[in-house]
Amino acid sequence: MRIEITPISESALVCRLNAPSELGKQQKLWAFAAALEQHDGIAEVVVGMNNLTVFTRFDTDLAVLADKLQDVWEHTAVAANQGKLVEIPVCYGGEYGPDLAEVAAFHQTDIAEIVRRHTAQTYTVFMMGFQPGFPYLGGLPESLHTPRRAVPRTSVPAGSVGIGGSQTGVYPFASPGGWQIIGKTELPLFRADLNPPTLLAAGDQVRFVAERIEP
Amino acid sequence: MIHVSAVQAPAHIQDAGRYGHRRYGIGHAGAMDTVALAAGNILLGNDEGAAAIEIALGGITLVFEQDTPFCLTGAVYQAELDGEPVYSYWRYTARKGQTLKLVRAVQGMYGYVCVAGGFDVPEVMGSRSTDLKAGFGGHQGRMLQKGDCLPVGKGAQELSKVGIAPIPFTDTVHLVPSSEYAAFSEEGRLNLERETWTLQSDSNRMGYRFDGQPLTLSQPLEMLSHAVQAGTVQVPPSGKPIILLADAQTTGGYPKIATVAAADLGRLAQVRFGSKVRFKIIGLKEAAALRRKNRAYLNQIRRIVNEAG
């Protein structure tokens, strides 16, 4: 697995793998990130989809660091068990999930079946980003892939559980959004007063649990 | 304490920013013009990154409940202390009960009200900056409102009146190439530097949107989500660049043609809606030279302050 390293600014290098993004590659990126956390000259590490960005101090020589990164990457071993399992209770449908019926219609089935498919899966947090505590989840079954709404909502409430194309996730904060909203959780994904402040981290496993289903 | 008796524009507490939490999706926030913030703080004997009020274009009225040295930096404001004119980049001492009124920004976008000791709001994850989207940090995680009382940290109670050279405004912003620079067509890369870009009014602390001849890719590019930072020049399919700033999200999916030279981020922040800017691509060495120039400016303020006592 080759990694390609390119500067993106005066103080950052992006390390990229060839497409497509796969769980195995992502697992190695998590291990790579962990190996780099305490590395000299590195300020922050952000795992992306199939890539990882290293933010440095301004006095770090990017060319020298790039060579070191290549070396650390080649010596990074993937640990088998990466994260914790988190259950997220969800109220599906009704006012909580205004698009649930539409998603069911799109897949020519009923809402109970959509909820069954969504809760049957164990998802993996591939990366965190966009908003504080927002997880990019991998593992949505194809039988739930649904196009985004033609007209995005100007505001989706905090805690909304949605499907956007081949992705599913939870909005920690109110946000504009084009995803199909199928439910809502009361579980906070972000609390500024906790350490770490987010419920989830890259590598964690997520299961959605149906608390109730409304038509 | 300082009392907010009126506010007509988005104003909030910002410091040098919140670092080290990107992996949780937590952005940096912080002042849009960190050099202006640092200049004000050094002038008052504070740490460079002490918390100040950042206000965009409009007015705010503050009442001092104790003798407090203060200064205004960043955007040039029409301002007065109990009716007497107050000039940006000069240090004053307000007396207990006096009213500081910032009427409006005459030049630039973001003004800073710095006080000796800084604003002593609680630190959240190592910073006093307001994260407006997530609603934490600063004063109760939100914009300032009429009636708010802001605590001031321990600082000098009396300082002589001293002025420093203001940071000049600019219409040329320096960029360094980013990872997808080569993926843009030759015309796209030429447009970036030869076009005059107009700042759109739907710009904000999250990003500045520019209008001009579109930046086109050589061929369509499928990008996966990746980290972005303040200064990232991302190009959505419209070809109109969006430059991410202090409140940038931590990840994005658009190609990155360039990144604003770190030294020029504050200068870019001060560009006004409807104004035109030009971009100039430079190398990492030239970008480092610009940072040294900013550092020399701040060191000079430190010398002036030391001499003034």
Boltz contact constraints between the chains, C-beta under 6 A:
constraints:
  - contact:
      token1: [A, 6]
      token2: [B, 179]
      max_distance: 6.0
  - contact:
      token1: [A, 8]
      token2: [B, 178]
      max_distance: 6.0
  - contact:
      token1: [A, 8]
      token2: [B, 179]
      max_distance: 6.0
  - contact:
      token1: [A, 9]
      token2: [B, 259]
      max_distance: 6.0
  - contact:
      token1: [A, 10]
      token2: [B, 262]
      max_distance: 6.0
  - contact:
      token1: [A, 10]
      token2: [B, 284]
      max_distance: 6.0
  - contact:
      token1: [A, 10]
      token2: [B, 287]
      max_distance: 6.0
  - contact:
      token1: [A, 14]
      token2: [B, 179]
      max_distance: 6.0
  - contact:
      token1: [A, 21]
      token2: [B, 224]
      max_distance: 6.0
  - contact:
      token1: [A, 44]
      token2: [B, 20]
      max_distance: 6.0
  - contact:
      token1: [A, 44]
      token2: [B, 22]
      max_distance: 6.0
  - contact:
      token1: [A, 46]
      token2: [B, 22]
      max_distance: 6.0
  - contact:
      token1: [A, 46]
      token2: [B, 23]
      max_distance: 6.0
  - contact:
      token1: [A, 46]
      token2: [B, 227]
      max_distance: 6.0
  - contact:
      token1: [A, 48]
      token2: [B, 225]
      max_distance: 6.0
  - contact:
      token1: [A, 48]
      token2: [B, 226]
      max_distance: 6.0
  - contact:
      token1: [A, 48]
      token2: [B, 227]
      max_distance: 6.0
  - contact:
      token1: [A, 49]
      token2: [B, 224]
      max_distance: 6.0
  - contact:
      token1: [A, 49]
      token2: [B, 225]
      max_distance: 6.0
  - contact:
      token1: [A, 50]
      token2: [B, 224]
      max_distance: 6.0
  - contact:
      token1: [A, 51]
      token2: [B, 226]
      max_distance: 6.0
  - contact:
      token1: [A, 53]
      token2: [B, 227]
      max_distance: 6.0
  - contact:
      token1: [A, 128]
      token2: [B, 24]
      max_distance: 6.0
  - contact:
      token1: [A, 128]
      token2: [B, 25]
      max_distance: 6.0
  - contact:
      token1: [A, 129]
      token2: [B, 25]
      max_distance: 6.0
  - contact:
      token1: [A, 129]
      token2: [B, 250]
      max_distance: 6.0
  - contact:
      token1: [A, 129]
      token2: [B, 251]
      max_distance: 6.0
  - contact:
      token1: [A, 130]
      token2: [B, 249]
      max_distance: 6.0
  - contact:
      token1: [A, 130]
      token2: [B, 251]
      max_distance: 6.0
  - contact:
      token1: [A, 131]
      token2: [B, 25]
      max_distance: 6.0
  - contact:
      token1: [A, 132]
      token2: [B, 25]
      max_distance: 6.0
  - contact:
      token1: [A, 132]
      token2: [B, 26]
      max_distance: 6.0
  - contact:
      token1: [A, 132]
      token2: [B, 134]
      max_distance: 6.0
  - contact:
      token1: [A, 133]
      token2: [B, 25]
      max_distance: 6.0
  - contact:
      token1: [A, 134]
      token2: [B, 25]
      max_distance: 6.0
  - contact:
      token1: [A, 173]
      token2: [B, 134]
      max_distance: 6.0
  - contact:
      token1: [A, 192]
      token2: [B, 124]
      max_distance: 6.0
  - contact:
      token1: [A, 192]
      token2: [B, 136]
      max_distance: 6.0
  - contact:
      token1: [A, 197]
      token2: [B, 24]
      max_distance: 6.0
  - contact:
      token1: [A, 198]
      token2: [B, 24]
      max_distance: 6.0
